């Protein structure tokens, strides 16, 4: 795993900048190597992410980050940026020249939010000199975005029971969904622990480092570094 403390000054178009309000996402943080599951198959539409009430018996080990249980897949590096108290701000998974930023947010009980968020992302990108094209993907409508600096992102939104997952692909997987089946496996195997507490719509679900990771970060403050990658 790689650990990194929260830093200020992330770029405008890092995958996560508009996380809570549905605009262009921000960048990743630290990482960690968890038990590997190399033989699992990528999830298809409707097979995942999963609510905690429907966790599949798929043999995937998962890292408990509070509201998100992240599948550990052989060859995928997990990077998590956290505040000094252990609260996780952003999560990035890396597979070669592709990366995936994931976030989970509170959503209404009776309707999804992805339609509205897609429109906001498109408007935000256009205002900043970028552009977004809507296409059909494994989870329905998705956005292919080109930033003013020429970089590409692919936004995927998944509405669940009182939660919403936003996934942003960078690198080769931004242009070709089949470029990283291992990242697709991670996304399809996510488990969301929404909890029963009332939360404002689009507020990030609480994420935290496991105790052993917190202890490692506190014992190795020299590892708390690294700029958030720009989009």
N, C-alpha and C positions, 0 to 999 in steps of 0.2 A: 504493500500500500504506500501511497504518497500522501503526506499530510501538508496542508498549507493553511496559514491563518488568513483571515479576511484582510484584503487590501483595498484601498480606495483607488479611484482613477481608471476603472475599466472603460474600454472604448464604447462608443455609442452603439455600435452594431455588434458587440459581442453577443453570442447567443444567450441572452438572459436579461438584457437591459430592461425590457418591458415585461418581465416575468409576471408581476402581480396584476398588471393592468392589461395584459394581453397584447403588448407590442413586441417588437423584435427582441429575442431572448438574450441573455447574458452569457458570460463565459464560465469555464470550468474551474475546478479547484484541485484538491489533493487526490491521491489515489491509493489503492490497496490491492494486494493480490489475495483473493479468497480461494477456497477449494474449487477445483475445476470440474466442469461437467462438459465433456467434449463430445459426447455421443448424442446429445439431445437434438431434436429437430426444431427449426424455427416455428414460431406460432403463426397461424394464419388469422385472417379476419375473424373477430368474434371469439378467439381462443385466449386472448390476454391483451392487455393487462387484466389482472383479476382483483376483485374485491376480496378482503380478508375472509369473508364468509364463504368463498368458493375456491380456496387454495387448491390447486390440482396436485395429484400425486404423480409428479413428473420426474422426480429424482433430482431436481435442480437444487443445490445448496444455495441459500440466500443470506445476504448480509443484512442484518436488522439495523436500519437507520431511523427507526421510529415510524413515521407515516409511510415510508417506502421500504419494502423488502426487495433488495437488488439481487438478481440471479448472478451467481459466480460462474462465468463461462471461460473455459480455457482459451488463452490468447487475448483476452480483453482486460485492459488495465482500468481500474476504478480510481478516479481522482475526486477528492472531496475537499472543498474549501470550507473551513469552519471558523467561527468566532472563538475567542479564548475560553468561553464557557462551554464549548462543545456544540453549540447550535450550528447546524449545517445550513449554509446559504445556497450553495449550488453543487451540482453533481455532474461530472463529465466521465464518459466511458470512451476509451481509446482502443481502436483496433487498426494497427498499421497507420495508413494515411487517412483514415476515417475516424470521426468522433461523433458522439451522441451526448447531448445535454438533455437531462430530464428534470421535470418539476411536477409536483402534484399540488392542486389547489382545491379549495372548497367550491362547491357548485350547488345550484338550487336542487331541491328534491324532485321537481316535476319537469324540468327542462334542461337542455344542454346549453353550453356557452360557446362552443367552437365556432358556430356560424358568425356570431358577433365578433369574436376575437380575430377570426380570419380577416374580416373587413377592416378591423383596426390595424392589424399588421400591414395590410396592403396600403392603407392610407398613410401610415407612419413611414413606410419605406419610400413611398412616392414623394412625401414631403421632404425627405432627406436626400433625394436624388437617386434612389434605387428603384427597383421594380419587382413585382411579384406576379406569378402566373399560377392560376388554380388548375390542378389536374386531379385525376382519380388515382388513389393509392390503395394499399392493402387495408387501410382503415377508413376509406371514404375520401372526401375532399381533402387535399393537402395543398400546400403552397411551395412553389419553387421560387426562391428569391435571389436576385442578383444585387449585391451591395454596390455603392458608388465606387469602391476600390476594386471591383471586379470579382470579389469572392462570392461564392454561392452557398446558400443555406436551403435546407428542405424542412419545412415546418409540418409536423403531424400533430393533430389534436384528437384526443379520445375522451368522450364523455362517459362517465360511469355513474353509479348510484351515489349522488351527493359529492362526487369528486370529478376533477378534470385533470388529465395528464397532458402536458405539453412536451413534445419531443422535438429536438432540433438537430438535424444531421449536418455535419460539415465534412469537407474533403470529398473523396470519391463517392461516398454514400449519399452526398447531397445531390449529385447528378444521376446516380444509378442506384436505385433501391436494392439491387442484387449485388452491389459491390462489397457489402459486408453482411453476410448472413448471420455472423455471430452477434453483431449489434442488433439485428432484427430479433434474434433469439432473446437477448436481454430485454428488449422492449416488450416482446410477447410474453415474457415470464414475470414481469413486474407484479408485485402484490401491493395493493394500497390499503392502508389501515386508516380509515377515515375518522373513526371515533364518533362518539355521540354528542360531543360539545357543539353548541351553536357557534358558527363562524360567519363573518361577512363573505359574500360571494367573491371568489377570486383571491381570497387571502391564502398565502402559501400554507400548506399543512406542515405541522411542526416536525422538523428533522433533527436528529441528534447523533453524535458519534457514540458507538458502543464504548463501554467503560474501558476495555483494553486498548482501544484506539486513543481515547483521551489520555490514558496513562502514558502511552508511547509519545504522544505529542508533547505532553508536559515534561517528559524526561529528555526529549530531543528538540529543544527550541530552535536549534540551528536548521532544522528541516522545515521550519515555518517560513517558507519563502516561495518565490515563483510568481511571475506576473500572470494575470488572467489572460489567456489567449485571445487575440482580437479576431473579429469576424472577417 
